[in-house]
């Protein structure tokens, strides 16, 4: 795995869920702009406090996360093609709301 800092915009609304053992988690997808014609899509999962913070966001909101990045591969059911992607397991996050709160405290 690779330690990464990823900054992008949410593709859809994240939702806070609870696992069978009671752990809070939130799955999300980020569109990350790079020097390519198309942005890269990174799927992610966050737990506990980070999950709660991310779950407050909506589609289109900016999000920066740090965590373990892992490549993924799957077969597209419609085309049969092998697709590649990136998954991040969040260790910490920063949202626009966090920045606003910190600025107000100064």
C-alpha positions in Angstrom: 0.0 0.0 0.0 1.0 3.6 -0.6 0.5 6.5 1.9 -1.3 9.2 0.0 -2.8 12.7 0.3 -5.8 13.1 -2.0 -7.8 16.2 -2.7 -11.0 16.1 -4.9 -14.7 16.6 -5.1 -17.4 14.2 -4.0 -19.1 12.5 -6.9 -22.2 11.6 -4.9 -23.5 12.1 -1.4 -21.7 9.9 1.2 -23.8 8.0 3.8 -22.9 7.1 7.3 -23.5 3.4 8.1 -22.9 1.1 11.0 -21.2 -2.3 10.6 -22.6 -5.4 12.3 -20.0 -5.0 15.1 -21.1 -1.3 15.7 -18.3 0.5 13.9 -19.3 3.7 12.1 -18.1 3.8 8.4 -18.7 6.0 5.4 -18.0 5.0 1.8 -17.4 7.8 -0.8 -16.1 8.5 -4.3 -13.9 11.4 -5.2 -13.2 12.9 -8.6 -9.5 14.0 -8.6 -8.2 16.3 -11.2 -4.8 15.5 -12.6 -3.0 16.7 -15.7 -5.1 14.3 -17.9 -8.1 14.9 -20.0 -10.3 12.9 -17.6 -10.2 13.1 -13.8 -9.3 10.0 -11.8 -12.1 8.5 -9.6 -10.9 7.3 -6.2 -13.2 5.3 -4.0 -12.7 5.5 -0.2 -13.8 4.3 3.1 -13.5 6.1 6.5 -14.3 4.9 10.0 -15.5 6.4 13.2 -14.8 10.2 13.6 -13.6 10.7 10.0 -16.7 8.8 8.8 -19.0 11.1 10.7 -17.3 14.2 9.3 -17.3 13.0 5.7 -21.0 11.9 6.0 -22.0 15.6 6.6 -20.8 16.5 3.1 -22.8 16.5 -0.1 -22.1 15.8 -3.8 -19.7 18.4 -5.2 -18.1 19.3 -1.9 -14.3 19.4 -1.7 -12.6 16.8 0.5 -8.9 16.1 1.3 -8.0 12.8 2.8 -4.8 11.0 3.9 -4.6 7.3 4.1 -3.5 4.0 2.5 -3.9 3.9 -1.3 -4.4 0.6 -3.0 -4.9 -0.1 -6.7 -7.9 -2.2 -7.6 -9.0 -4.2 -10.6 -12.4 -5.6 -11.7 -14.2 -6.9 -14.8 -16.8 -4.5 -16.2 -20.0 -6.6 -16.4 -21.4 -4.7 -19.5 -18.2 -4.8 -21.6 -16.2 -7.6 -20.2 -13.2 -5.3 -20.1 -10.7 -5.2 -17.2 -11.0 -1.9 -15.4 -8.5 -0.3 -12.9 -9.1 2.1 -10.0 -7.8 3.3 -6.7 -9.1 2.8 -3.2 -8.2 4.8 -0.1 -8.7 3.8 3.5 -8.8 7.1 5.3 -6.6 7.9 8.4 -7.6 11.6 8.5 -9.6 14.1 6.5 -10.1 17.8 6.1 -13.3 19.4 4.9 -14.2 23.0 4.0 -16.3 23.0 7.2 -13.2 22.1 9.3 -11.3 25.0 7.8 -14.2 27.4 8.4 -14.4 26.2 12.1 -10.7 26.6 12.6 -10.7 30.1 11.1 -13.6 31.2 13.3 -11.8 30.0 16.5 -8.8 32.3 15.8 
